[in-house]
Amino acid sequence: MTAPIDTAAGTHIPQQQGRASAAGGRRIVDRLRGSEKAAALSAAILSMTAFCVGMAAHGTYPFGPSTRAMNDLRHQYVPFHAHLWDLQHGAAKGDLLFNWQSGFGNGFLAEFFTYLSNPLSWITGLFPRQYVDFPVFLVSLLSIGLAAAAMTAFLGRLRPGSPWLRALLATGYAVCGWTVLDASIVPMWMTGLVALPLLCIAVDDCLAGRRWVLGTVIFAVCWFANFYSAAMATLGAALVLLLRLFLSDTAWRDRARAMGRAAGMAATGLLLAAPAVIVPALANKQSQPTTSYIVDVTTGPLTYLGLLLPGSVPEPAAPNVFTGVLVLLLVLALPFQSRIRGRDRAAWLTLIVLTALSFLFSPTAKVWQGFTLPHGAPFRESFVLSGLLVMAAWICLAHSPRPRALLGGGALLTGLVLLTYSAQPVSSYALTGTVIGGLVVGALLLLHARGLGRRGRALVVSALALSVLVTTAYAVYGVQVVFDTARRSYNTTTTMSMLTTNVHRAAVENDDWPQSRVGVAPSLYVTNNDPLLLGVQSGGYYSSYLTKEAVTGLRELGIGYAMGGRNLWIPRDPFLNALMSVGTLLEPTSGPRVAARSVPSVPLVSLRAPGSDQAYGAPAGSVWANRQAALGAQVYTVPEIHYVKGPSAVRGANGWQLSPREAGKAWTGFTARCAPGDQAYLYAPALSGLSVATGSKPMSSSGRPPVVMSPVNPLGTVPSDGKLQFAIGASQPNQVLPYDAVGCMAPKKFQDAVQALRATAPTRLDVGGHTVEAELPKGSSGTAVVATPAIQGWSCSVDGGASRAPVSYRGLLGVPLGAGADRIACSYSPPGLKAGLAGTGAGVLALAGVLIAGIVRRRRA
């Protein structure tokens, strides 16, 4: 019997001894694997604990009264997660494809892929709806833990070494400046923090020529979870791959093969996640443009360097890249680390510097941001640089830096503090944490470098862990303190409150969908996405994917908007609510209590007779003409406006040229004549100022075209003498009051027109998540109008005929009936969904082909 050969030693070993050695080797491997898992778990726990301790020390939600419910967390992410809760529990009006609640009906799949496809978001459904703020916080917190665990694992791929030390560095990555300052209140971005180390692990498998299928699935999951941040993480992983290939001593053929495997992995992963990429991309292309915003990515050198100190907070925005004192000290020690080849040190430091500079120039910044600069935080890719800093720190630490290298790093850290201590982003908290933390961490690293025994090393690593916990928590605390000023304008700790709970309960109790919608009065405003947050159906919506068709159609009917059209407002007048089938209006009474009021409304599906699409005497192109054409009846008169007193008003080409109001002086006064008892309204979308009619409360107008357009505002009831008197207080020069700004609605005519449309309502109406089916009165002609914006993606059929694209009926979804029809059926499919599913199918086939080929090769072998 031939004994096995130890290829490492080249000697013969007795068979029994070989078996014992193999068993011992397996035990060692098992212990190493156990240590890896324990270290990854420790990194997750340490990072989440540090983040929570810093928040709790300041009393930030959920650990105290200081709020996180501000900006887009309040106005977008919590409301979107509330809608996800409704979807999970079957309480939403709509489904993943379409949202009947916001903006009177809009596509939703692009929003889902952008805001909610992070798998962690689905924990929302495990909590009561009124506490949705908490699972949104958990999404960010758990993402921090996953990112720390994944980075701990990847650093071991980058260079073998102590998993416990890797866990400490990974904590600096997971609770980096980008996490604390930017992403923790943007839960969808947190997927990028997890994706970077996961994609680096997948790329590492390409270098080793193994687990291609698993890596492909990782790519697909990362891109599905959030394509935006995954794109940045993919670019970061590609940079790490190129650097490792450059530093590799393998043959160029092997390097090219590794690059080919990585490219194939990424391409197949993208195919698998194609719907999550194509649908949002097309939705973005069709969305309302907002070219008025200018993003500046320049950052001064001292500001940038100051942001390396943990706890720094820049104003204005700059790359938030701090990763903790331990990481910073080791990166600064890297140039002096003689145990690492000079070529390797130079390569890593060059990559860090070039990546940092790439954030500051628009052409390269656009590459990071998907070839267009965002309208909000301009440095959303900063986590990639933080990841590179942590990797470089591990390269230094894994090679056991000598005291001389550590002292050199300490000298550079001292110089950095002296250079930046007066720079804007460096607060007293950042200075204190860096100086004290640097001394403690530096001393512990010097002890670790002395070659201590096992117990001594364990004590030093434990002390390092404690120092990382304390310094990281202190950095988080310092950021929270600096943020206090921004928080003071928000008087609630959470987005959800007793008021939102009461409104949601009232919406459920008064639900009559699809016969009519339950809307809210503008005085009940909580967020820019109240329909999602409160569970109602109205015109309010805040989304980057609001289409040009929806915004244009609703604006021509008198809705107001902000953010260049990406934030529609809840209507302020009864006409638009009635036209869009709002039959119940929820209004505040006292405190958090609300009341429901029935209001006249047009059915969700209604008929317009042939020829009813006309202005009915209103000035062509005016909002009053558009409204009457959409309703199919005359309900408005548009009186001539006369200037009477106050600051001068001069006739111009488009209207009265107004002089700005002066403090303590009268406003510009006007009169107009309407029928007594009419309801008067003002539509001056570009006006910035106040308007008030005799006996009414002032109404504000905040027009600032093209960013903000004011809605139709009520002026009050026309007096018994028919003379409407009102005044305008323009807050800016060069304001114009259009000649057709005033419209007087006759209540009786309006109610008669609504009743006439109700008389021709469908005999049966079925509304699904993204479908509408209506049985009409026999032989109906003209146009069937669905009270939802006419956006791309709808297809309709009449009497079971061929599906065709509907028409825009004054911005609403119109289905021409021809000579006569009994039934219509409409269905919505998000643009790009079919192409995305085809891409997924191709990716599945490619993945199956690789699996089958691998099985065949193994069988042949």
C-alpha positions in Angstrom: 0.0 0.0 0.0 1.4 3.3 -1.1 1.6 6.1 1.6 0.3 9.6 0.7 2.8 12.3 -0.1 3.1 15.6 1.7 3.7 17.8 -1.3 4.7 20.7 0.8 7.6 18.7 2.5 8.2 16.1 -0.1 8.6 13.3 2.4 6.7 10.0 3.0 4.4 9.8 5.9 2.9 6.6 7.4 -0.7 6.1 6.4 -2.0 6.2 10.0 0.0 9.4 10.8 -1.3 10.9 7.5 -4.9 10.3 8.6 -4.3 11.9 12.0 -2.6 14.9 10.3 -5.6 15.2 7.9 -8.0 15.1 10.9 -6.0 17.8 12.7 -5.9 19.9 9.6 -9.7 19.7 9.3 -10.0 20.8 12.9 -7.7 23.8 12.3 -9.7 24.7 9.2 -13.0 24.5 11.2 -11.6 26.7 13.9 -10.4 29.2 11.4 -13.8 29.2 9.7 -15.4 29.6 13.1 -13.2 32.6 13.9 -14.0 34.2 10.6 -17.8 33.9 11.3 -17.4 35.1 14.9 -15.3 38.1 13.8 -17.8 39.0 11.1 -20.6 38.8 13.6 -18.5 40.9 16.1 -17.9 43.5 13.4 -21.6 43.8 12.8 -22.4 44.0 16.5 -19.6 46.5 17.2 -20.6 48.8 14.4 -24.3 48.8 15.2 -23.6 49.3 18.9 -21.3 52.3 18.2 -23.8 53.9 16.0 -26.6 53.4 18.5 -24.5 54.6 21.5 -23.7 57.8 19.6 -27.3 58.4 18.8 -28.5 57.5 22.3 -25.9 59.8 23.9 -27.5 62.7 22.1 -31.1 61.5 22.4 -31.7 61.0 18.7 -34.7 58.9 17.7 -35.3 56.1 18.5 -33.3 56.8 21.7 -34.7 60.2 22.5 -36.7 63.3 21.4 -34.3 64.6 18.9 -35.7 63.9 15.4 -34.4 62.1 12.4 -37.7 62.9 10.6 -36.4 65.7 8.3 -35.7 66.3 4.7 -36.3 63.3 2.4 -36.5 60.8 5.2 -39.6 62.6 6.3 -41.1 63.5 2.9 -40.2 60.4 0.9 -38.7 57.3 2.6 -41.1 57.0 5.6 -44.2 57.6 3.4 -42.9 55.1 0.8 -42.3 52.5 3.5 -45.8 53.2 4.8 -47.1 52.4 1.3 -45.0 49.2 1.3 -46.8 48.2 4.5 -50.1 48.8 2.8 -49.0 46.7 -0.1 -47.8 43.9 2.2 -51.1 43.9 4.0 -53.4 44.3 1.0 -54.5 47.8 2.1 -53.0 49.8 -0.8 -54.9 51.3 -3.7 -52.7 49.9 -6.4 -49.9 47.4 -6.6 -46.2 47.3 -7.4 -46.9 48.4 -11.0 -49.3 51.3 -10.3 -50.2 53.7 -7.5 -53.7 55.1 -7.6 -53.2 57.2 -4.5 -50.5 59.8 -5.4 -50.9 62.5 -8.0 -54.3 61.0 -8.7 -52.6 57.9 -10.2 -49.0 57.2 -11.4 -46.7 54.3 -12.2 -45.0 52.8 -9.1 -42.5 50.1 -10.2 -39.7 52.6 -10.8 -40.3 54.0 -7.3 -40.3 50.5 -5.8 -36.9 49.6 -7.4 -35.4 52.9 -6.3 -36.8 53.3 -2.8 -38.0 49.9 -1.6 -36.3 46.9 -3.3 -33.7 46.6 -0.5 -34.6 43.2 1.0 -34.4 44.7 4.5 -37.2 47.1 3.7 -39.6 44.2 3.9 -39.3 44.1 7.6 -41.6 47.1 7.6 -44.6 44.7 7.5 -43.6 43.1 10.8 -44.4 46.2 12.8 -47.6 48.2 13.3 -48.2 50.8 10.6 -48.2 53.7 13.0 -44.6 52.9 14.0 -43.2 52.7 10.5 -40.4 55.1 11.5 -38.8 52.4 13.5 -38.4 49.7 10.8 -37.0 52.4 8.5 -34.4 53.1 11.1 -33.7 49.4 11.4 -33.1 49.2 7.6 -30.2 51.6 8.0 -28.9 50.0 11.2 -29.0 46.4 9.9 -27.3 47.6 6.7 -24.4 49.0 8.9 -24.0 45.6 10.5 -24.1 43.7 7.1 -21.6 46.1 5.6 -19.2 45.6 8.6 -19.5 41.8 8.3 -19.0 41.8 4.6 -16.0 44.1 4.8 -14.4 41.8 7.5 -14.7 38.9 5.1 -13.3 40.7 2.1 -10.3 42.1 3.9 -9.3 38.5 4.6 -9.4 37.9 0.8 -7.3 41.0 0.3 -4.6 39.8 2.7 -4.7 37.0 5.3 -4.5 38.1 8.9 -6.3 38.3 12.2 -10.1 38.4 11.6 -10.5 40.4 14.9 -8.3 43.2 13.7 -10.2 43.1 10.3 -13.4 43.5 12.2 -12.2 46.7 13.9 -11.2 48.2 10.6 -14.5 47.1 9.0 -16.3 49.0 11.8 -14.7 52.2 10.6 -16.0 51.5 7.1 -19.6 50.7 8.2 -19.8 53.8 10.4 -17.9 56.1 8.0 -18.8 59.7 7.5 -20.9 59.0 4.5 -23.0 56.6 6.6 -23.5 59.0 9.5 -24.0 62.2 7.6 -25.6 61.1 4.3 -26.9 57.6 4.0 -28.3 56.7 7.4 -31.3 58.9 6.7 -31.5 57.6 3.1 -32.1 53.8 3.7 -31.9 52.9 0.0 -28.4 54.2 -0.3 -27.3 51.9 2.5 -27.4 49.0 0.0 -24.3 50.5 -1.6 -22.4 50.2 1.7 -23.1 46.5 1.7 -22.6 46.0 -2.0 -19.0 47.3 -2.2 -17.4 44.5 -0.1 -19.8 41.9 -1.5 -18.8 42.8 -5.0 -15.2 42.9 -4.1 -15.6 39.3 -2.8 -17.3 38.3 -6.0 -14.4 39.8 -8.0 -11.9 38.1 -5.8 -13.5 34.8 -6.8 -12.9 35.8 -10.4 -9.2 36.1 -9.6 -9.2 32.7 -8.1 -11.3 31.2 -10.9 -14.1 29.9 -8.6 -17.7 30.4 -7.7 -18.6 32.3 -10.8 -22.3 31.5 -10.5 -22.5 32.7 -6.8 -20.7 35.9 -7.8 -23.2 36.5 -10.6 -26.1 36.1 -8.1 -24.3 38.6 -5.8 -24.1 41.1 -8.6 -27.8 40.6 -9.4 -28.9 41.0 -5.8 -26.9 44.1 -5.3 -28.2 45.8 -8.4 -31.7 44.7 -7.7 -31.5 46.0 -4.1 -30.6 49.5 -5.4 -29.2 50.0 -8.9 -28.0 53.6 -8.1 -25.7 52.8 -5.2 -24.8 49.4 -6.7 -23.4 51.2 -9.8 -21.1 53.2 -7.6 -20.1 50.1 -5.7 -19.5 48.2 -9.0 -17.2 51.0 -10.2 -15.3 50.8 -6.8 -14.9 47.1 -7.1 -13.6 47.4 -10.6 -11.0 49.8 -9.4 -9.9 47.4 -6.7 -9.8 44.6 -9.3 -7.6 46.6 -11.7 -5.2 47.5 -8.8 -4.9 43.9 -7.7 -4.3 42.8 -11.3 -1.7 45.5 -11.7 0.1 44.4 -8.5 -0.2 40.7 -9.3 2.9 38.7 -10.4 0.8 36.3 -12.6 1.0 36.1 -16.3 -0.9 38.6 -18.4 -2.9 35.8 -19.9 -4.2 34.9 -16.4 -4.9 38.6 -15.7 -6.9 38.9 -18.9 -8.8 35.7 -18.1 -9.7 37.1 -14.6 -10.9 40.3 -16.2 -13.0 38.3 -18.7 -14.6 36.3 -15.9 -15.4 39.5 -13.9 -16.9 41.2 -17.0 -19.0 38.1 -17.8 -20.1 38.0 -14.1 -21.1 41.6 -14.1 -22.9 41.4 -17.5 -24.9 38.3 -16.5 -25.7 39.8 -13.1 -27.0 43.0 -14.8 -29.1 40.9 -17.1 -30.7 39.1 -14.1 -31.5 42.5 -12.5 -32.5 44.1 -15.8 -36.0 45.2 -14.7 -34.5 47.0 -11.7 -32.3 49.0 -14.1 -34.4 49.5 -17.3 -37.7 50.5 -15.7 -36.2 53.3 -13.5 -33.9 54.4 -16.4 -36.9 54.8 -18.7 -39.0 56.4 -15.9 -36.2 58.9 -15.4 -36.0 59.7 -19.1 -39.8 60.3 -19.1 -39.8 62.3 -15.9 -40.4 66.0 -15.4 -37.1 67.7 -16.1 -35.5 69.9 -13.4 -32.8 71.7 -15.2 -32.9 74.7 -12.9 -30.8 73.1 -10.2 -27.1 73.6 -10.3 -24.8 71.3 -8.4 -21.3 72.4 -7.3 -18.8 69.6 -6.6 -15.8 71.8 -5.8 -14.3 71.4 -2.4 -11.3 73.2 -0.9 -8.2 71.1 -0.1 -8.3 72.0 3.7 -12.0 71.1 3.8 -11.3 67.8 2.2 -8.4 67.0 4.5 -10.4 68.0 7.5 -13.1 65.5 6.5 -10.7 62.7 7.3 -11.0 63.5 11.0 -13.9 61.5 12.5 -16.9 63.6 13.4 -16.3 66.4 10.9 -19.4 68.0 9.4 -19.0 70.1 6.2 -21.1 73.1 5.2 -21.7 73.3 2.3 -21.7 69.7 1.2 -18.4 67.9 0.7 -17.2 64.3 0.6 -17.9 62.7 4.0 -15.1 60.1 4.1 -13.9 59.8 7.7 -13.4 56.2 8.8 -12.2 56.4 12.4 -8.9 57.1 14.1 -7.6 53.5 13.7 -8.0 53.5 9.9 -6.7 57.0 9.5 -3.5 56.3 11.5 -2.8 53.1 9.6 -3.3 54.8 6.2 -0.9 57.6 7.2 1.6 54.9 8.4 1.4 53.1 5.0 4.1 55.3 3.3 6.5 54.3 6.1 5.6 50.6 6.1 8.9 49.1 4.8 7.5 45.5 5.0 5.4 46.3 2.0 6.8 46.7 -1.5 7.2 50.3 -2.5 5.3 49.6 -5.6 2.3 48.3 -3.6 2.4 51.3 -1.3 2.6 53.7 -4.1 -0.2 52.0 -6.0 -2.7 52.0 -3.1 -1.9 55.6 -2.2 -2.2 56.7 -5.8 -5.6 55.0 -6.2 -6.9 56.7 -3.0 -5.7 60.2 -4.2 -7.1 59.8 -7.7 -10.4 58.5 -6.4 -10.6 61.4 -4.0 -9.9 63.9 -6.8 -12.4 62.3 -9.2 -15.2 63.4 -6.9 -14.3 67.1 -7.4 -14.5 67.4 -11.2 -17.8 67.4 -13.0 -16.9 65.0 -15.8 -15.6 62.3 -13.5 -18.2 63.1 -10.8 -20.9 62.4 -13.5 -19.3 59.0 -14.1 -19.8 58.1 -10.5 -23.3 59.5 -10.4 -24.6 57.7 -13.5 -23.6 60.4 -16.0 -25.7 63.1 -14.4 -25.2 65.1 -11.2 -28.0 64.8 -8.7 -30.1 67.6 -7.3 -29.4 66.8 -3.7 -26.2 65.6 -2.0 -23.5 65.7 -4.7 -21.0 63.2 -3.1 -23.1 60.1 -2.9 -20.2 57.9 -4.0 -18.0 58.9 -0.9 -18.4 55.4 0.7 -16.2 54.0 -2.1 -13.3 56.2 -1.0 -13.9 55.2 2.7 -13.8 51.6 1.6 -10.4 52.1 -0.2 -9.1 53.8 3.0 -10.0 50.7 5.0 -8.5 48.4 2.5 -5.2 50.3 2.5 -5.2 50.4 6.3 -5.6 46.6 6.4 -2.7 46.2 3.9 -0.6 48.2 6.4 -1.8 46.3 9.5 -1.7 42.9 8.0 2.1 43.3 7.4 2.7 44.0 11.1 3.9 47.6 10.9 7.1 48.4 12.9 7.1 51.1 15.5 9.0 53.4 13.1 6.1 53.2 10.6 3.5 53.8 13.3 5.4 56.8 14.6 5.6 58.1 11.1 1.9 57.8 10.7 1.4 59.5 14.1 3.6 62.4 12.9 1.5 62.8 9.8 -1.7 62.6 11.9 -0.4 65.4 14.1 0.4 67.5 11.1 -3.0 66.8 9.7 -4.7 68.0 12.9 -2.5 71.2 13.0 -3.2 71.9 9.4 -7.0 71.5 9.5 -8.0 72.4 13.1 -9.4 75.7 12.0 -11.0 74.4 8.8 -14.8 74.7 8.6 -15.8 71.0 8.9 -13.6 70.3 11.9 -15.7 70.7 15.0 -14.4 70.5 18.6 -15.8 67.0 18.7 -13.8 66.0 15.7 -10.6 67.5 17.2 -11.1 65.9 20.6 -11.9 62.5 19.2 -9.0 62.5 16.9 -6.4 63.7 19.3 -7.4 61.5 22.3 -8.3 58.6 20.1 -5.1 58.9 18.1 -3.0 58.8 21.3 -4.8 55.8 22.7 -4.9 53.8 19.4 -1.3 54.7 18.6 -0.1 53.5 22.0 -2.1 50.2 21.6 -0.7 49.6 18.1 2.8 50.2 19.4 2.2 47.6 22.1 0.8 45.2 19.5 4.0 45.7 17.4 6.3 44.6 20.3 5.7 40.9 19.6 3.6 40.1 22.7 2.5 36.6 23.6 -1.0 35.3 22.8 -2.6 36.6 25.9 -0.9 40.0 25.6 -2.1 40.3 22.0 -5.6 39.3 23.0 -5.6 42.1 25.7 -4.3 44.7 23.2 -6.9 43.7 20.6 -9.6 43.9 23.2 -8.4 47.4 24.2 -8.4 48.4 20.6 -11.9 47.1 20.2 -13.0 49.3 23.2 -11.2 52.3 21.7 -12.9 51.8 18.3 -16.3 51.5 20.0 -15.7 54.7 22.1 -14.2 56.8 19.3 -16.8 55.8 16.7 -19.7 56.4 19.1 -18.2 59.8 20.0 -17.9 60.7 16.3 -21.6 59.8 15.8 -22.5 61.9 18.9 -20.5 64.9 17.6 -22.3 64.8 14.3 -25.7 64.7 16.0 -24.8 67.7 18.1 -23.7 69.7 15.1 -27.0 68.7 13.3 -29.1 70.1 16.1 -29.6 73.5 14.3 -31.1 71.8 11.3 -33.4 69.7 13.4 -35.0 72.7 15.3 -37.4 73.5 12.5 -39.0 70.1 12.9 -41.3 69.9 15.9 -42.1 66.2 15.8 -39.7 63.3 16.7 -41.2 61.0 14.1 -43.1 61.4 10.8 -45.9 59.3 12.2 -48.0 60.8 15.0 -51.4 60.7 16.6 -52.6 63.0 13.8 -51.4 60.6 11.0 -52.9 57.6 12.8 -56.3 59.4 13.1 -56.3 60.4 9.5 -55.4 56.9 8.4 -58.2 55.5 10.5 -60.7 58.0 9.1 -59.5 57.1 5.5 -60.2 53.4 6.2 -63.6 54.1 7.8 -64.7 56.3 4.9 -63.2 54.2 2.1 -65.5 54.0 -1.0 -62.9 53.0 -3.6 -63.3 52.8 -6.5 -66.6 54.6 -6.5 -64.8 57.7 -5.2 -61.5 58.8 -3.6 -60.9 59.9 0.0 -58.8 63.0 -0.1 -57.4 65.5 2.4 -57.7 69.2 2.8 -54.4 71.1 2.3 -54.6 72.3 5.9 -54.0 68.7 6.9 -50.5 68.8 5.5 -47.9 66.5 7.1 -45.4 65.6 4.3 -45.0 66.0 0.6 -46.2 62.4 0.2 -49.3 62.5 2.4 -51.4 60.2 0.2 -48.9 57.4 0.8 -48.3 58.3 4.5 -52.0 58.8 5.4 -53.5 56.1 3.1 -55.7 58.6 1.1 -55.9 59.4 -2.6 -55.1 62.9 -3.7 -52.9 65.1 -6.0 -50.0 65.3 -3.6 -46.8 63.4 -4.7 -43.1 63.8 -4.3 -41.1 61.6 -6.6 -38.2 61.9 -9.1 -40.3 59.8 -11.5 -43.3 62.1 -11.9 -43.8 62.1 -15.7 -43.9 65.1 -17.9 -47.4 64.1 -19.1 -48.8 64.0 -15.5 -47.1 67.2 -14.4 -48.1 69.1 -17.5 -51.7 67.8 -17.6 -52.4 68.6 -13.9 -50.6 72.0 -14.1 -52.9 73.0 -17.0 -55.8 72.1 -14.7 -54.5 74.4 -11.9 -52.5 72.1 -9.6 -49.4 73.6 -7.9 -46.0 72.1 -7.7 -42.4 72.6 -6.4 -39.0 71.2 -7.3 -39.5 71.9 -10.9 -42.6 69.6 -11.0 -41.4 66.7 -9.0 -43.5 67.6 -6.0 -47.2 68.0 -6.8 -49.4 69.7 -4.2 -52.8 68.7 -2.8 -55.5 70.8 -4.6 -56.8 73.9 -2.7 -60.1 74.2 -4.6 -63.1 71.9 -4.9 -63.2 71.8 -8.7 -60.0 69.8 -9.2 -60.9 67.4 -6.3 -64.4 66.9 -7.9 -63.0 66.3 -11.4 -60.6 63.7 -10.0 -63.3 61.8 -8.1 -62.6 62.9 -4.6 -65.9 62.2 -2.8 -64.8 62.5 0.8 -62.5 65.2 2.2 -60.7 64.8 5.5 -60.2 68.0 7.5 -58.6 68.8 10.8 -60.9 69.9 13.6 -59.0 70.4 16.9 -55.6 68.9 17.9 -55.0 65.5 16.3 -58.7 65.0 15.5 -60.1 64.9 12.0 -63.5 65.0 10.4 -64.8 63.6 7.1 -67.0 65.7 4.8 -68.8 64.4 1.7 -68.2 66.6 -1.4 -69.6 66.4 -4.9 -67.4 64.4 -7.3 -67.3 63.0 -10.8 -67.1 59.2 -11.0 -63.7 57.6 -11.5 -64.9 56.7 -15.0 -67.3 59.1 -16.7 -68.5 60.0 -20.2 -67.9 63.1 -22.3 -70.3 63.7 -25.1 -68.9 64.4 -28.6 -68.0 68.1 -28.9 -68.0 68.8 -25.1 -64.2 69.4 -25.1 -64.4 73.2 -25.6 -63.6 76.4 -23.7 -67.2 77.5 -23.2 -66.3 81.2 -23.6 -63.2 81.3 -21.3 -60.0 82.8 -22.7 -58.3 80.2 -24.9 -55.4 78.4 -23.1 -56.5 79.7 -19.7 -56.9 77.3 -16.7 -60.6 78.1 -16.7 -60.9 77.0 -20.4 -59.0 73.8 -19.7 -61.2 73.0 -16.7 -64.4 73.6 -18.5 -63.2 71.5 -21.4 -62.2 68.7 -19.1 -65.6 68.8 -17.3 -67.6 69.3 -20.5 -69.7 72.2 -19.1 -69.6 75.9 -18.5 -69.2 76.7 -14.8 -66.8 79.7 -14.8 -67.0 83.3 -15.8 -63.7 85.1 -16.3 -64.2 88.8 -15.4 -62.1 91.8 -16.4 -59.8 92.9 -13.7 -59.5 96.6 -12.8 -56.7 98.3 -10.8 -58.2 100.7 -8.2 -55.6 101.7 -5.6 -52.3 101.0 -3.7 -48.8 100.5 -5.2 -48.9 101.1 -8.9 -50.0 98.4 -11.4 -49.2 99.1 -15.1 -50.8 97.3 -18.0 -48.3 95.1 -19.8 -48.3 92.5 -22.6 -49.3 89.6 -20.3 -51.0 91.3 -17.4 -50.8 93.9 -14.7 -47.1 94.7 -13.8 -47.1 94.9 -10.0 -44.9 97.0 -7.7 -43.5 95.2 -4.7 -45.4 95.7 -1.4 -43.8 97.9 1.2 -44.0 97.1 5.0 -46.8 98.9 6.7 -48.4 100.2 3.5 -51.4 99.1 1.5 -51.3 96.4 -1.2 -52.2 96.8 -4.8 -56.1 96.7 -5.0 -58.2 95.4 -7.8 -61.9 94.8 -8.5 -63.8 92.5 -10.8 -67.5 91.8 -11.3 -69.1 88.4 -11.0 -72.6 87.0 -10.2 -73.4 87.4 -6.5 -72.8 84.2 -4.6 -70.2 82.9 -7.1 -67.0 81.4 -5.7 -64.0 83.4 -6.8 -60.6 81.9 -7.4 -57.2 83.3 -8.4 -54.7 81.6 -10.6 -51.4 83.4 -10.9 -48.9 80.5 -10.9 -45.8 82.7 -11.2 -46.9 85.2 -8.5 -44.8 85.4 -5.3 -46.7 87.1 -2.5 -50.1 87.3 -0.8 -53.6 87.8 -2.0 -56.8 88.6 -0.1 -60.4 89.4 -0.9 -62.6 91.5 1.3 -63.7 89.5 4.3 -61.3 86.6 3.6 -58.1 85.4 5.0 -54.9 86.1 3.1 -53.7 83.3 0.9 -50.0 82.9 0.1 -48.6 82.3 -3.4 -45.0 81.1 -3.7 -44.5 81.1 -7.4 -40.9 80.9 -8.6 -41.0 79.5 -12.1 -39.9 77.1 -13.3 -39.1 75.6 -9.9 -42.4 76.5 -8.0 -45.8 77.1 -9.6 -48.7 78.2 -7.4 -52.1 76.5 -7.6 -55.6 77.8 -8.0 -56.3 79.7 -4.8 -59.7 80.6 -3.3 -60.5 84.3 -3.0 -63.9 83.8 -1.3 -67.6 84.4 -2.1 -68.6 87.2 -4.4 -70.7 89.8 -2.4 -74.4 90.5 -3.1 -73.5 93.6 -5.1 -71.4 91.4 -7.5 -68.3 93.5 -6.9 -65.3 91.4 -6.0 -62.5 93.4 -4.3 -59.1 91.9 -3.6 -55.6 93.0 -3.1 -52.2 91.6 -4.1 -49.0 92.0 -2.0 -46.2 91.2 -4.4 -43.1 90.1 -2.5 -40.7 90.5 -5.4 -40.2 93.0 -8.2 -41.3 92.3 -11.8 -44.4 90.3 -10.7 -47.3 90.0 -13.1 -51.0 89.5 -12.5 -52.5 87.8 -15.6 -55.5 89.5 -17.1 -57.4 86.2 -16.8 -56.2 85.4 -13.3 -59.7 85.5 -11.7 -62.4 82.9 -12.3 -65.8 82.9 -10.7 -67.5 79.5 -10.4 -71.3 79.3 -10.2 -72.0 76.7 -7.5 -75.3 75.6 -9.0 -73.8 75.1 -12.5 -70.9 73.2 -11.0 -73.2 70.8 -9.1 -75.4 70.3 -12.1 -72.4 69.4 -14.3 -71.2 66.9 -11.7 -74.6 65.4 -11.4 -74.9 65.1 -15.2 -71.7 63.1 -15.3 -72.8 60.9 -12.4 -76.0 60.1 -14.3 -73.9 58.5 -17.0 -71.6 56.6 -14.6 -70.7 53.0 -15.4 -73.2 50.4 -14.4 -70.3 48.3 -13.1 -66.8 49.4 -12.2 -63.9 47.1 -11.3 -60.5 48.6 -10.5 -57.5 46.3 -9.9 -54.0 47.2 -8.9 -53.2 48.4 -12.4 -56.4 47.8 -14.3 -59.8 49.4 -14.9 -62.8 47.7 -16.3 -66.1 49.5 -16.7 -69.5 48.5 -18.1 -71.1 51.7 -19.6 -74.7 52.5 -20.4 -75.7 50.7 -23.6 -74.5 52.4 -26.8 -72.4 55.1 -25.1 -70.6 57.4 -27.4 -68.0 60.1 -27.1 -65.1 59.6 -24.8 -64.8 57.6 -21.6 -62.5 59.6 -19.2 -60.7 58.0 -16.3 -59.8 60.4 -13.5 -56.1 59.7 -13.7 -53.3 61.4 -15.7 -52.7 60.2 -19.2 -49.2 58.8 -18.9 -47.3 56.3 -21.0 -47.9 52.6 -20.3 -51.7 52.5 -20.5 -53.4 50.4 -23.1 -57.2 50.2 -23.5 -59.8 48.2 -25.4 -63.4 48.9 -26.3 -66.0 46.1 -26.2 -63.2 43.5 -26.1 -61.5 44.8 -29.2 -57.8 45.2 -29.9 -55.8 47.1 -27.3 -54.6 50.5 -28.3 -53.0 53.5 -26.6 -55.6 55.9 -25.0 -55.7 59.6 -25.7 -55.0 62.6 -23.4 -58.3 64.3 -22.7 -57.2 67.6 -21.2 -54.4 65.7 -19.5 -56.7 62.9 -18.3 -56.9 59.3 -19.6 -59.4 59.2 -22.4 -60.8 56.2 -24.3 -62.6 57.2 -27.6 -65.7 55.0 -27.9 -66.6 55.6 -31.5 -70.2 55.3 -32.6 -71.2 53.4 -29.5 -69.8 51.1 -26.9 -70.8 49.1 -23.8 -67.5 48.3 -22.1 -63.9 49.5 -21.8 -60.9 47.8 -20.2 -57.6 49.5 -19.5 -54.3 48.0 -18.2 -51.1 49.7 -17.2 -47.6 48.2 -17.8 -44.6 50.2 -16.8 -42.4 51.2 -19.8 -39.4 48.9 -19.9 -40.9 46.1 -17.9 -41.1 43.7 -20.8 -37.6 44.4 -22.0 -36.4 44.0 -18.4 -38.1 40.6 -18.0 -36.5 39.6 -21.4 -33.1 40.5 -20.0 -33.8 38.5 -16.8 -34.7 35.5 -19.0 -31.5 35.8 -21.0 -29.5 36.0 -17.7 -31.2 32.9 -16.4 -30.4 31.0 -19.6 -26.7 32.2 -19.4 -26.5 31.1 -15.8 -28.1 27.7 -16.6 -25.7 27.2 -19.5 -22.7 27.8 -17.2 -24.1 25.4 -14.6 -24.8 22.7 -17.1 -21.3 23.1 -18.7 -19.7 22.8 -15.3 -21.6 19.6 -14.6 -20.6 18.1 -18.0 -17.0 19.0 -17.4 -17.0 17.4 -14.0 -18.6 14.2 -15.3 -16.0 14.0 -18.1 -13.2 14.5 -15.6 
